[in-house]
Amino acid sequence: MGILDSKIPSGPLADKWTKHKNEIDLVNPANKRNIDIIIVGTGLAGGSAAASLAELGYNVKTFCYQDSPRRAHSIAAQGGINASKNYQGDGDSDYRLFYDTVKGGDYRSREANVYRLAEVSGNIIDQCVSQGVPFARDYGGLLDNRSFGGVLVSRTFYAKGQTGQQLLLGAYAAMNRQIHRGKIKSYTRHEMLDLVIVDGKARGIIARNLISGEIERHSAHAVVIASGGYGNLFFLSTYCMGANVMAAWRTHRRGAFFANPCYTQIHPTCIPVSGEHQSKLTLMSESLRNDGRIWVPKKLDDAKAIREGKLKPTQLKEEDRDYYLERRYPAFGNLVPRDVASRAAKERCDAGYGVNKTGEAVFLDFDAAIMRYGKEKALTSGLKDADNAHIRKLGEEVVEAKYGNLFQMYEKIVDENPYKTPMMIYPAVHYTMGGLWVDYNLQTTIPGCYAAGEANFSDHGANRLGASALMQGLADGYFVLPYTIGDFLADDIRTGPIPTDSEEFDKAEKDVLDKINRLMSAKGIHSVDYYHKKLGKIMWNKCGMSRNAKGLKEAIEDIAALRKDFWENVKVPGAADDKNQELEKAGRVADFLEIGELFAMDALERNESCGGHFREEYQTPEGEALRDDKNFKFVSAWEYKGEPKDAKLHKENLIYENIELKTRSYK
């Protein structure tokens, strides 16, 4: 256990996945019905894996802390899902999707994994269409596509601004079919608190029933962690309030290596922070950058006047606006990757050109798109002499058809009509590229323990391109795990049911109860949220959009001190053997206080800038990320050794045989 063997197949890149599927071991259909699999998390990765594995004949148990798999955070994804079908005829291909993804991740991802992702992407769309997912269609009835940041083609399939919701409903329907067949046993309002290892293999979990407070033992022949990312350690993020790192982190504590924790994505298109009262932030889909133009005033006086409410953005003349992404990156314009767009927005706001009261916002303006679409609609409708008012009305109808629910959401939150005045946006924590280290089979360093979707590190490198999260989650669940997990389970056809009355389960349950009792017995004065907010400020200020050695060293010390204070002074009301949401939060924040320190250590260790990891000491004269391919072309995989400060770093060297590493340019 603990050896970084990526198990990447030999041979040409385009043949690796086919060759691997032909060579790995399989499980006879008659034997699958005697094998149990636990899946923790029922979002797109976990839900699709559960449905697929149950369809194959395995006995599946699923666990989610929500009251229904429909409430997984996958539902919040808005803009779309990538696939290299080339429906637009604009030059897309599996290789182009592969190349864009590796380049977008600033050359810090595995070639073989990413090519497989591109290779199966088209199958995902076919699968989801067959499930009835209502993808947008063009005038002729064919599936429509739009473009996302970091690419020069249109490959993103979408369902208005609610793509994640529709895809999740498709996976949930597939799950329900298996639940009714008795092949899936669904445990909702349950939270995994520990992984159980028997004879060196993952054989079950300890879970807490969040309604009754009961601690339960569940066994299986393999465990799949599909519990999402850890971005909520920043407190303010676009994640749902309950998203946490508990399942992945408790797995890490049992021996699974944690990879690239410092790779966190800051999304450029979010509703800005409005005050200290907030507990989360809201994403505005990146798809809006297809038609919205991002700008700030050219003059500091105009920016100040807008902040003070003395000047409206619609009153500013075109020549007085700085469309800074179009100016700096003419080839990609507003569709540069998320890390590039986020840093550019921060730079303009830091320079004093921010447009809201806090000075931390830029404009996303749809006026030009509304008029462009309106003129086109007028001409195609035979209205050659339409006036501007009519053209604007027609244009707003087109924009509403494409983004209507997003515009409605913005207006409800901000109380401004984005059809009439530009949206205000600012970057926020949105996704974590780091996660449990996995090999080509998606197996962690613990045999029999797998990780899928955002819970693993495998596909996105240092920055995820938009519309690739849904692609990875469904690829892992529908088309990768159903093949690769059999390679491990083929040795278990004679094992029989895994008993839960063993020494290993006793020990794991005792560890869980000890931790709960420690939390409940603390007689402190501060709430869990008190510590979570403090942690979030440390993370954002010292480990956020930009980092430096001094700040990271301070963050490591600050988090360690905060964690010590947490265990001495936190107050958790209520009882352990009952419904207790404060206890739930306390366990999650305890884990955040550990991974936060490892995050800062990883960022300090990586003396380069790449993708979402921007070290101020390592940047080009133009302020772009400056990689160090000679010394840091590797995956950082951390082994748990007790305290985060004692974690041991292992390195998986990244080998690029099919892509030439270049300075990443979007100009």
C-alpha positions in Angstrom: 0.0 0.0 0.0 1.3 3.5 -0.8 3.3 2.9 -4.0 2.4 5.3 -6.8 1.9 2.9 -9.6 -0.4 4.7 -12.1 -1.0 1.5 -14.1 -1.1 3.4 -17.3 -1.2 0.9 -20.2 1.6 0.8 -22.7 1.2 1.5 -26.4 -0.1 4.5 -28.5 -2.2 7.0 -26.7 -5.3 6.4 -28.8 -5.1 2.6 -28.2 -4.4 2.6 -24.4 -8.0 2.4 -23.2 -9.1 -0.2 -25.7 -6.0 -2.3 -25.0 -6.6 -2.0 -21.2 -10.2 -3.1 -21.4 -9.2 -6.1 -23.4 -6.5 -7.2 -20.9 -8.0 -6.5 -17.4 -9.9 -9.2 -15.5 -13.7 -9.5 -15.6 -16.3 -10.9 -13.3 -18.8 -13.4 -14.6 -22.4 -12.2 -14.6 -23.4 -15.0 -12.3 -20.7 -14.0 -9.8 -21.5 -10.3 -9.8 -24.7 -11.0 -7.8 -22.5 -12.2 -4.9 -20.4 -9.1 -4.7 -21.3 -5.9 -2.8 -20.1 -2.4 -3.6 -20.6 0.7 -1.4 -20.8 4.1 -3.1 -20.4 7.2 -1.0 -22.0 10.2 -2.7 -24.8 10.1 -5.3 -24.1 13.1 -7.5 -23.3 12.6 -11.2 -20.2 10.4 -10.6 -21.7 8.3 -7.8 -25.2 8.2 -9.2 -24.0 7.1 -12.6 -21.6 4.6 -11.1 -24.4 3.1 -8.9 -26.8 2.8 -11.8 -24.2 1.2 -14.1 -22.8 -1.2 -11.5 -26.2 -2.3 -10.4 -27.2 -2.8 -14.1 -24.2 -5.1 -14.4 -25.5 -7.2 -11.5 -23.5 -6.1 -8.5 -25.3 -5.4 -5.2 -24.9 -1.7 -4.6 -25.3 0.4 -1.4 -25.4 4.2 -1.9 -24.9 6.8 0.9 -25.7 10.5 0.8 -26.1 13.1 3.5 -29.0 14.8 1.6 -32.6 13.6 1.9 -32.5 12.5 -1.8 -29.8 11.9 -4.4 -31.6 14.7 -6.4 -30.1 17.2 -4.0 -26.4 16.5 -4.8 -24.4 19.6 -5.7 -24.2 18.4 -9.3 -27.6 19.9 -9.6 -26.1 23.4 -9.4 -24.0 23.0 -12.6 -25.4 25.4 -15.1 -23.6 25.9 -18.4 -23.1 22.5 -20.0 -21.1 19.3 -20.6 -18.3 18.9 -23.2 -18.1 16.2 -25.8 -16.0 16.0 -29.0 -18.8 15.1 -31.5 -17.9 18.0 -33.8 -21.6 18.7 -34.6 -20.7 22.2 -35.5 -18.1 21.1 -38.1 -15.6 23.6 -36.6 -12.7 21.2 -36.4 -13.3 19.4 -33.1 -12.0 15.9 -32.4 -11.0 13.6 -29.5 -7.4 14.9 -29.8 -8.5 18.5 -29.8 -10.6 18.0 -26.6 -7.7 16.1 -25.1 -5.2 18.9 -26.0 -7.4 21.7 -24.8 -8.0 20.0 -21.5 -4.3 19.3 -20.9 -3.4 22.9 -22.0 -6.2 24.3 -19.9 -4.8 22.5 -16.9 -1.5 24.1 -17.5 0.2 20.8 -18.4 -0.2 19.3 -14.9 -2.6 16.4 -15.7 -2.0 12.8 -16.9 -2.1 12.3 -20.7 -3.6 8.9 -20.6 -6.5 9.7 -18.3 -7.4 12.9 -20.2 -7.3 11.2 -23.6 -9.7 8.5 -22.2 -12.0 11.2 -21.0 -12.1 12.7 -24.5 -12.5 9.3 -26.1 -15.6 8.4 -24.1 -17.2 11.9 -24.1 -19.4 11.3 -27.1 -20.8 8.2 -25.5 -22.0 10.3 -22.5 -24.2 12.5 -24.7 -25.7 9.4 -26.4 -26.4 7.9 -23.0 -28.0 11.0 -21.6 -30.1 11.6 -24.7 -31.4 8.1 -24.4 -32.4 8.9 -20.8 -34.4 11.8 -22.0 -32.1 14.7 -20.9 -33.6 17.7 -22.7 -30.5 19.2 -24.3 -31.0 22.4 -26.3 -31.6 21.9 -30.0 -31.0 24.1 -33.1 -33.5 25.2 -35.6 -33.3 21.8 -37.5 -33.8 19.8 -34.3 -30.2 18.6 -33.9 -28.4 19.0 -30.6 -27.0 22.5 -30.2 -23.6 23.4 -28.9 -22.0 26.5 -27.5 -18.4 27.5 -26.6 -16.7 27.7 -23.2 -13.5 29.3 -22.0 -10.1 28.0 -23.2 -11.2 26.6 -26.5 -11.7 27.7 -30.1 -14.6 25.3 -30.9 -18.2 24.8 -29.8 -18.4 21.5 -28.0 -20.6 22.2 -25.0 -24.0 20.5 -24.9 -26.4 22.3 -22.6 -30.0 22.4 -21.2 -30.5 26.2 -20.9 -28.7 27.1 -17.6 -29.7 24.0 -15.7 -27.6 21.3 -17.4 -26.4 19.7 -14.1 -30.0 19.4 -12.9 -31.1 17.6 -16.0 -28.2 15.3 -16.1 -28.6 14.4 -12.5 -32.3 13.6 -13.0 -31.2 11.3 -15.8 -28.7 9.5 -13.5 -31.3 9.5 -10.6 -33.9 7.9 -12.9 -31.4 5.2 -13.8 -30.7 4.7 -10.1 -34.4 4.5 -9.3 -34.8 1.7 -11.8 -32.2 -0.3 -9.9 -33.6 0.6 -6.5 -37.0 -0.8 -7.6 -35.2 -4.0 -8.9 -33.6 -4.4 -5.5 -30.1 -4.0 -6.8 -29.4 -0.7 -5.1 -30.1 -0.1 -1.4 -30.2 3.7 -0.9 -29.2 5.2 2.4 -30.2 8.9 2.5 -29.4 11.2 5.4 -26.3 9.1 6.2 -22.8 10.4 6.4 -19.6 8.3 6.1 -17.4 8.9 9.1 -14.6 6.3 8.5 -13.3 3.7 6.1 -12.8 0.1 7.3 -9.8 -1.8 6.1 -9.6 -5.6 6.5 -6.5 -7.5 5.5 -5.2 -4.4 3.6 -8.4 -4.0 1.5 -11.3 -1.5 1.8 -14.1 -3.6 3.1 -16.7 -1.2 4.4 -17.6 2.1 6.1 -18.8 3.5 9.4 -21.7 5.8 8.8 -23.9 8.0 11.0 -27.7 8.1 10.5 -28.2 11.9 10.5 -31.8 11.5 11.7 -31.4 9.2 14.6 -27.7 9.7 15.4 -27.1 6.0 15.3 -23.7 4.8 14.2 -23.9 2.0 11.6 -21.6 -0.6 10.1 -21.8 -1.4 6.4 -19.6 -3.9 4.6 -18.8 -4.5 1.0 -16.1 -6.0 -1.2 -15.1 -2.5 -2.6 -15.8 1.1 -1.7 -16.2 4.0 -4.1 -15.7 7.6 -2.9 -17.7 10.0 -5.0 -18.3 12.8 -2.5 -17.2 15.9 -4.4 -14.7 18.5 -3.6 -13.4 20.4 -0.6 -13.9 24.1 -1.6 -16.1 24.9 1.4 -12.9 25.1 3.5 -12.9 28.7 2.2 -16.3 29.2 3.9 -17.5 31.5 1.1 -17.7 29.5 -2.1 -20.2 28.5 -4.8 -20.5 25.0 -3.2 -23.7 24.0 -1.5 -23.6 24.5 2.2 -23.3 20.9 3.1 -20.4 20.0 0.7 -17.4 18.8 2.6 -14.3 16.7 2.5 -15.2 14.2 5.2 -15.4 11.0 3.2 -12.3 11.7 1.2 -10.3 13.0 4.2 -11.3 10.0 6.4 -10.2 7.8 3.6 -6.9 9.7 3.4 -6.4 9.2 7.1 -6.7 5.4 6.5 -3.9 5.4 4.0 -5.2 6.8 0.7 -2.8 9.5 -0.6 -4.2 13.0 -1.2 -3.0 14.6 -4.4 -2.5 18.3 -5.4 -4.6 19.8 -2.5 -3.5 23.4 -3.5 -5.1 23.2 -7.0 -8.3 25.0 -6.4 -10.3 26.8 -9.1 -11.5 30.3 -8.7 -14.5 30.9 -11.0 -14.5 34.4 -12.6 -18.3 34.7 -13.1 -19.9 34.8 -9.6 -22.1 37.3 -7.8 -19.8 39.5 -5.7 -19.7 39.3 -1.9 -22.2 41.8 -0.4 -21.3 41.6 3.3 -20.2 39.7 6.4 -23.7 38.2 6.7 -23.2 35.8 3.7 -22.6 32.1 4.1 -22.2 31.2 0.5 -21.8 32.7 -3.0 -23.7 32.2 -6.2 -22.3 31.1 -9.6 -23.3 32.8 -12.8 -22.6 30.3 -15.5 -19.4 30.6 -17.6 -21.7 30.2 -20.7 -22.7 33.8 -20.2 -19.2 34.7 -21.4 -20.2 33.5 -24.9 -22.3 36.7 -25.2 -21.5 38.9 -22.3 -18.6 41.3 -22.6 -16.5 42.0 -19.5 -15.3 45.5 -18.8 -14.4 48.2 -16.2 -14.2 52.0 -16.7 -10.9 53.2 -18.3 -10.7 56.1 -15.9 -10.3 55.9 -12.2 -12.7 58.8 -11.7 -15.5 57.0 -13.6 -14.9 53.9 -11.5 -15.2 55.9 -8.3 -18.3 57.7 -9.5 -20.0 54.3 -10.3 -19.0 52.9 -6.9 -20.6 56.0 -5.3 -23.8 55.7 -7.3 -23.1 59.1 -9.1 -22.8 57.4 -12.5 -24.7 54.5 -14.1 -22.7 52.0 -16.2 -25.2 52.5 -19.1 -24.2 56.2 -19.1 -20.5 55.5 -19.8 -19.6 55.9 -23.5 -18.1 52.9 -25.4 -14.7 54.7 -25.7 -14.5 55.1 -21.9 -14.9 51.3 -21.3 -12.0 48.9 -20.9 -12.9 45.5 -22.3 -9.7 44.2 -20.7 -10.0 40.5 -21.7 -10.5 41.4 -25.3 -7.6 43.9 -25.0 -5.2 41.5 -23.4 -6.2 38.2 -25.1 -7.6 39.1 -28.6 -7.7 35.5 -29.9 -9.9 34.2 -27.0 -11.3 37.4 -25.7 -13.9 36.9 -23.0 -13.5 33.1 -23.4 -10.1 32.7 -21.8 -9.8 29.9 -19.2 -11.2 30.6 -15.7 -7.9 31.1 -14.0 -6.8 33.7 -16.5 -10.1 35.6 -16.4 -10.1 35.5 -12.6 -6.6 36.9 -12.2 -7.4 39.6 -14.8 -10.5 40.7 -12.8 -8.5 40.8 -9.6 -5.8 42.9 -11.2 -8.2 45.5 -12.5 -10.0 45.7 -9.1 -6.7 45.9 -7.2 -5.7 48.8 -9.4 -8.9 50.6 -8.3 -11.2 50.0 -11.2 -13.8 47.9 -9.3 -17.4 48.9 -9.8 -19.4 47.9 -6.7 -19.3 49.5 -3.2 -16.5 47.1 -2.1 -14.5 47.7 -5.2 -14.5 44.0 -6.0 -16.6 43.6 -9.0 -16.5 44.0 -12.8 -19.2 44.3 -15.4 -20.6 41.5 -17.6 -22.6 43.4 -20.2 -25.1 41.9 -22.7 -26.1 45.0 -24.5 -24.1 44.3 -27.6 -25.4 40.7 -27.8 -29.0 41.8 -27.3 -28.8 44.2 -30.2 -26.9 41.7 -32.4 -29.4 39.0 -31.8 -32.3 41.5 -32.2 -31.0 42.6 -35.6 -30.6 39.0 -36.8 -34.1 38.1 -35.6 -35.6 41.2 -37.2 -34.0 40.4 -40.6 -35.0 36.7 -40.5 -38.6 37.8 -39.6 -38.7 40.1 -42.6 -38.6 43.3 -40.4 -36.0 45.3 -42.4 -37.0 48.7 -40.9 -37.4 47.8 -37.3 -36.5 50.5 -34.8 -34.0 50.1 -32.0 -36.7 49.5 -29.4 -38.2 46.6 -31.4 -34.7 45.2 -32.1 -33.9 45.3 -28.4 -37.2 43.5 -27.6 -36.4 40.8 -30.1 -32.9 40.5 -28.8 -34.0 40.2 -25.2 -36.3 37.3 -26.3 -33.3 35.5 -27.8 -31.1 36.0 -24.8 -34.0 34.9 -22.5 -34.3 31.7 -24.5 -30.6 30.9 -24.0 -30.0 32.2 -20.4 -33.4 33.2 -19.0 -33.2 31.2 -15.7 -29.7 32.7 -15.0 -30.9 36.2 -15.6 -33.9 35.6 -13.4 -31.7 34.2 -10.6 -29.4 37.2 -10.8 -32.3 39.7 -10.6 -33.8 37.9 -7.6 -30.5 38.0 -5.7 -29.2 41.5 -6.7 -32.5 43.2 -7.4 -31.3 44.6 -10.8 -32.5 43.7 -14.3 -29.6 42.4 -16.2 -31.4 42.9 -19.5 -31.3 46.7 -18.8 -28.0 47.1 -16.9 -24.8 45.1 -16.8 -24.4 42.3 -14.3 -21.7 42.7 -11.7 -19.4 39.7 -11.2 -16.3 38.7 -9.3 -14.2 35.6 -8.8 -15.1 33.0 -6.1 -13.9 29.5 -5.1 -15.8 27.0 -7.3 -14.0 23.7 -7.8 -11.1 21.6 -6.5 -8.8 19.9 -9.0 -7.0 18.2 -6.1 -8.4 15.0 -4.5 -7.6 11.5 -3.7 -4.8 10.1 -5.8 -6.0 7.3 -8.1 -4.4 5.2 -10.7 -5.7 4.6 -14.3 -8.3 2.3 -12.8 -9.5 5.1 -10.5 -8.2 3.0 -7.5 -6.6 4.9 -4.6 -3.5 3.6 -2.8 -5.8 1.5 -0.7 -6.7 -1.7 -2.6 -10.5 -1.9 -3.2 -11.1 1.8 -2.5 -11.9 3.8 -5.6 -12.5 7.6 -6.1 -14.6 9.1 -8.9 -15.6 12.6 -10.1 -14.4 15.6 -8.2 -13.3 13.4 -5.3 -10.2 12.3 -7.3 -7.4 14.4 -8.8 -7.0 12.6 -12.1 -8.1 14.7 -15.1 -8.0 18.5 -14.8 -4.4 19.3 -13.8 -4.0 22.8 -12.3 -7.2 24.3 -13.8 -10.5 22.8 -15.0 -11.9 24.0 -18.2 -15.6 24.9 -18.1 -18.2 22.1 -18.8 -15.6 19.5 -18.0 -16.7 18.6 -14.5 -19.9 17.0 -15.7 -18.0 15.2 -18.4 -15.5 13.7 -15.9 -18.2 12.7 -13.4 -20.3 10.8 -15.9 -17.3 9.4 -17.7 -16.0 7.9 -14.5 -19.4 6.5 -13.5 -20.9 5.3 -16.8 -17.8 4.3 -18.7 -14.7 3.8 -16.6 -15.5 2.3 -13.2 -17.8 -0.4 -14.6 -14.8 -1.8 -16.4 -12.0 -1.2 -14.0 -13.5 -2.2 -10.7 -14.0 -5.7 -12.0 -10.2 -6.1 -12.3 -10.0 -5.9 -8.5 -13.3 -7.8 -7.7 -12.4 -10.7 -9.9 -10.4 -12.0 -6.9 -13.4 -11.8 -4.6 -15.8 -14.2 -6.3 -15.2 -16.8 -3.5 -14.8 -14.4 -0.6 -18.5 -14.4 0.4 -20.2 -11.7 2.5 -17.9 -9.4 4.5 -18.8 -9.7 8.2 -19.2 -6.5 10.3 -18.6 -8.1 13.7 -14.8 -8.1 13.2 -12.0 -6.5 15.1 -11.4 -4.0 12.3 -15.0 -2.8 12.4 -14.8 -2.6 16.2 -11.7 -0.5 16.0 -13.1 1.9 13.3 -16.4 2.4 15.2 -14.5 3.1 18.4 -12.4 5.7 16.6 -15.5 7.4 15.3 -17.2 7.4 18.7 -14.1 8.7 20.4 -14.0 11.7 18.0 -17.8 12.4 18.4 -17.4 12.2 22.2 -14.4 14.6 22.1 -16.5 17.1 20.1 -19.5 16.8 22.4 -17.5 17.0 25.6 -15.8 20.2 24.7 -17.2 23.0 26.9 -16.1 25.9 24.8 -17.7 29.2 24.0 -17.5 29.5 20.2 -19.8 28.1 17.6 -18.6 25.8 14.8 -19.3 28.6 12.3 -17.0 30.9 14.3 -14.1 28.7 13.4 -15.2 28.0 9.9 -15.4 31.7 9.1 -11.9 32.3 10.6 -10.5 29.4 8.5 -12.2 30.8 5.4 -10.5 34.2 5.8 -7.1 32.7 6.3 -7.6 30.6 3.2 -8.9 33.4 1.0 -6.3 36.0 2.1 -3.2 33.7 2.1 -4.1 30.7 -0.1 -6.6 32.3 -2.5 -6.3 33.8 -5.9 -2.6 34.6 -5.4 -0.1 33.2 -2.9 3.4 33.9 -1.7 5.8 32.1 0.5 5.4 34.5 3.4 1.6 34.3 3.4 1.7 30.5 3.1 4.0 30.1 6.0 1.8 32.3 8.1 -1.3 30.3 6.9 0.3 27.0 8.1 0.9 28.5 11.6 -2.5 30.3 11.7 -4.4 27.1 10.8 -2.5 25.0 13.2 -3.2 27.5 16.0 -6.9 27.7 15.0 -7.3 24.0 15.0 -5.8 23.8 18.5 -8.2 26.5 19.7 -11.1 24.7 18.0 -10.6 21.5 20.0 -10.3 23.4 23.2 -13.0 26.0 22.8 -15.7 24.8 20.3 -19.2 24.4 21.7 -21.5 21.8 20.1 -25.0 21.9 21.6 -27.5 19.0 21.6 -26.9 15.3 21.8 -24.8 12.8 19.8 -27.5 10.2 19.6 -30.1 12.4 17.9 -30.5 14.7 14.9 -27.7 17.3 15.4 -26.7 19.5 12.5 -24.1 21.3 14.7 -22.4 18.0 15.3 -22.4 17.3 11.6 -20.8 20.7 10.9 -18.3 20.2 13.7 -17.0 17.0 12.2 -16.7 18.6 8.8 -14.9 21.7 10.0 -12.5 19.6 12.0 -11.5 18.0 8.7 -11.3 21.3 7.0 -8.9 22.5 9.7 -6.6 19.6 8.7 -6.8 19.8 5.0 -6.4 23.6 5.1 -3.0 23.2 6.6 -2.0 20.5 4.0 -3.3 22.8 1.3 -1.0 25.6 2.4 1.9 23.1 2.7 1.3 21.9 -0.8 1.1 25.4 -2.2 4.4 26.3 -0.4 6.1 23.2 -1.7 5.3 24.0 -5.3 7.6 26.8 -6.2 6.0 27.7 -9.5 2.8 29.1 -10.8 0.4 26.9 -12.8 -3.3 27.2 -13.5 -5.2 27.9 -10.4 -2.0 27.9 -8.3 -0.6 31.4 -8.7 2.6 32.1 -6.7 3.4 35.8 -6.9 7.1 35.1 -7.0 6.7 33.1 -10.2 5.1 35.1 -12.9 5.9 36.5 -16.4 6.5 40.2 -17.0 2.9 40.3 -18.2 1.6 38.9 -14.9 0.8 35.4 -16.3 1.6 32.1 -14.5 5.2 31.0 -14.9 5.6 27.2 -14.8 8.8 25.3 -13.9 8.6 22.2 -16.0 12.1 21.1 -15.0 11.4 20.8 -11.3 7.7 20.6 -10.8 6.2 18.5 -13.6 4.8 16.0 -11.1 1.7 15.2 -9.1 2.1 15.9 -5.4 0.7 12.9 -3.5 0.7 13.3 0.3 0.7 10.4 2.7 -1.0 10.8 6.1 1.4 10.6 9.1 -0.8 12.0 11.9 -0.6 15.8 12.1 -0.7 17.6 8.7 2.8 19.0 9.3 4.1 15.4 9.4 2.6 14.4 6.0 5.0 12.7 3.6 5.2 13.9 0.0 5.4 11.4 -2.8 5.8 12.5 -6.4 4.3 11.0 -9.6 6.3 12.3 -12.5 4.1 13.4 -15.4 5.3 12.1 -18.8 4.2 14.0 -21.9 4.8 11.9 -25.1 2.1 13.3 -27.3 2.0 17.0 -26.3 4.8 19.6 -26.5 4.9 21.7 -23.3 4.6 25.3 -24.2 4.1 28.6 -22.5 0.4 28.7 -22.2 -0.9 31.6 -24.4 -4.4 32.7 -25.2 -3.4 35.8 -27.1 
